[in-house]
Amino acid sequence: MTPLTARVKDGHLVLDVPFDLPDGTELELVVDDGGDTLSSSEREKLHAALEAGWKDIEAGRTIPLDRFLASFPTGE
């Protein structure tokens, strides 16, 4: 299905073009944030890092959160 564009007018959503659905049809609307600005190579690197992280979790190569957080200087 092609994405539709609507505008708010007097508190109602108004489609820019006619739409052929029966009266009473319910639609779930979400606000599109426009996605991200990652390039293809950046997205590939992100997915590779996520996959590697998941494999670490599965292999038990993790540490407790409190120990991880304690490794950062507190600035005191």
LOVOPA-601679 format. One record per residue (C-alpha): residue number from 1; residue in three letters; chain; y, x, z. Coordinates in Angstrom, 3 decimals, decimal comma, always signed. Last residue first. Example, Ala and Ser with C-alpha at 12.3 -4.5 7.8 and 13.67 -1.06 7.14 Angstrom:
<k=2&r=SER&c=A&y=-1,060&x=+13,670&z=+7,140>
<k=1&r=ALA&c=A&y=-4,500&x=+12,300&z=+7,800>
***
This chain:
<k=76&r=GLU&c=A&y=+13,597&x=+34,354&z=+41,879>
<k=75&r=GLY&c=A&y=+13,209&x=+34,143&z=+38,110>
<k=74&r=THR&c=A&y=+9,787&x=+32,502&z=+38,374>
<k=73&r=PRO&c=A&y=+7,989&x=+35,103&z=+36,279>
<k=72&r=PHE&c=A&y=+5,060&x=+33,647&z=+34,329>
<k=71&r=SER&c=A&y=+1,449&x=+34,464&z=+35,294>
<k=70&r=ALA&c=A&y=+1,521&x=+31,778&z=+37,988>
<k=69&r=LEU&c=A&y=+1,563&x=+29,119&z=+35,271>
<k=68&r=PHE&c=A&y=-1,770&x=+30,359&z=+33,895>
<k=67&r=ARG&c=A&y=-3,311&x=+30,536&z=+37,360>
<k=66&r=ASP&c=A&y=-2,127&x=+26,992&z=+38,150>
<k=65&r=LEU&c=A&y=-3,496&x=+25,747&z=+34,817>
<k=64&r=PRO&c=A&y=-7,020&x=+27,012&z=+35,472>
<k=63&r=ILE&c=A&y=-8,302&x=+29,535&z=+32,927>
<k=62&r=THR&c=A&y=-10,168&x=+28,979&z=+29,667>
<k=61&r=ARG&c=A&y=-12,739&x=+30,779&z=+27,533>
<k=60&r=GLY&c=A&y=-15,473&x=+28,197&z=+28,142>
<k=59&r=ALA&c=A&y=-16,900&x=+28,434&z=+24,639>
<k=58&r=GLU&c=A&y=-15,829&x=+24,874&z=+23,806>
<k=57&r=ILE&c=A&y=-12,307&x=+25,631&z=+25,013>
<k=56&r=ASP&c=A&y=-12,135&x=+28,830&z=+22,968>
<k=55&r=LYS&c=A&y=-13,397&x=+26,915&z=+19,909>
<k=54&r=TRP&c=A&y=-10,597&x=+24,379&z=+20,435>
<k=53&r=GLY&c=A&y=-8,033&x=+27,157&z=+20,532>
<k=52&r=ALA&c=A&y=-9,367&x=+28,668&z=+17,307>
<k=51&r=GLU&c=A&y=-9,171&x=+25,252&z=+15,601>
<k=50&r=LEU&c=A&y=-5,610&x=+24,728&z=+16,833>
<k=49&r=ALA&c=A&y=-4,624&x=+28,192&z=+15,615>
<k=48&r=ALA&c=A&y=-6,195&x=+27,576&z=+12,194>
<k=47&r=HIS&c=A&y=-4,436&x=+24,193&z=+11,946>
<k=46&r=LEU&c=A&y=-1,087&x=+25,782&z=+12,771>
<k=45&r=LYS&c=A&y=-1,630&x=+28,626&z=+10,294>
<k=44&r=GLU&c=A&y=-2,513&x=+26,130&z=+7,522>
<k=43&r=ARG&c=A&y=+0,597&x=+24,073&z=+8,382>
<k=42&r=GLU&c=A&y=+2,772&x=+27,198&z=+8,156>
<k=41&r=SER&c=A&y=+1,223&x=+28,030&z=+4,764>
<k=40&r=SER&c=A&y=+1,873&x=+24,512&z=+3,453>
<k=39&r=SER&c=A&y=+5,456&x=+24,568&z=+4,733>
<k=38&r=LEU&c=A&y=+6,270&x=+22,838&z=+7,994>
<k=37&r=THR&c=A&y=+9,370&x=+20,629&z=+8,073>
<k=36&r=ASP&c=A&y=+7,979&x=+17,737&z=+10,053>
<k=35&r=GLY&c=A&y=+7,471&x=+14,048&z=+9,465>
<k=34&r=GLY&c=A&y=+10,312&x=+11,704&z=+8,632>
<k=33&r=ASP&c=A&y=+10,312&x=+10,061&z=+12,051>
<k=32&r=ASP&c=A&y=+8,896&x=+6,837&z=+10,654>
<k=31&r=VAL&c=A&y=+9,475&x=+3,937&z=+13,024>
<k=30&r=VAL&c=A&y=+6,380&x=+1,787&z=+13,313>
<k=29&r=LEU&c=A&y=+5,809&x=-1,806&z=+12,244>
<k=28&r=GLU&c=A&y=+2,607&x=-3,763&z=+12,809>
<k=27&r=LEU&c=A&y=+2,499&x=-6,764&z=+10,501>
<k=26&r=GLU&c=A&y=+1,641&x=-10,372&z=+11,276>
<k=25&r=THR&c=A&y=+1,134&x=-12,844&z=+8,432>
<k=24&r=GLY&c=A&y=+2,595&x=-16,217&z=+9,425>
<k=23&r=ASP&c=A&y=+3,675&x=-17,124&z=+5,900>
<k=22&r=PRO&c=A&y=+1,348&x=-15,598&z=+3,303>
<k=21&r=LEU&c=A&y=+2,246&x=-12,161&z=+1,954>
<k=20&r=ASP&c=A&y=+4,022&x=-11,360&z=-1,304>
<k=19&r=PHE&c=A&y=+7,033&x=-9,205&z=-0,565>
<k=18&r=PRO&c=A&y=+10,459&x=-9,587&z=-2,121>
<k=17&r=VAL&c=A&y=+12,505&x=-6,383&z=-2,121>
<k=16&r=ASP&c=A&y=+14,960&x=-4,808&z=+0,335>
<k=15&r=LEU&c=A&y=+13,086&x=-6,267&z=+3,277>
<k=14&r=VAL&c=A&y=+15,123&x=-7,812&z=+6,084>
<k=13&r=LEU&c=A&y=+14,294&x=-7,066&z=+9,697>
<k=12&r=HIS&c=A&y=+16,077&x=-9,467&z=+12,018>
<k=11&r=GLY&c=A&y=+18,672&x=-8,862&z=+14,744>
<k=10&r=ASP&c=A&y=+21,605&x=-10,122&z=+12,667>
<k=9&r=LYS&c=A&y=+20,567&x=-7,819&z=+9,833>
<k=8&r=VAL&c=A&y=+18,246&x=-4,872&z=+10,448>
<k=7&r=ARG&c=A&y=+17,187&x=-3,135&z=+7,272>
<k=6&r=ALA&c=A&y=+13,780&x=-2,890&z=+5,659>
<k=5&r=THR&c=A&y=+12,081&x=-0,340&z=+3,442>
<k=4&r=LEU&c=A&y=+8,462&x=-0,827&z=+2,460>
<k=3&r=PRO&c=A&y=+5,776&x=+1,813&z=+2,125>
<k=2&r=THR&c=A&y=+3,469&x=+1,270&z=-0,851>
<k=1&r=MET&c=A&y=+0,000&x=+0,000&z=+0,000>
***
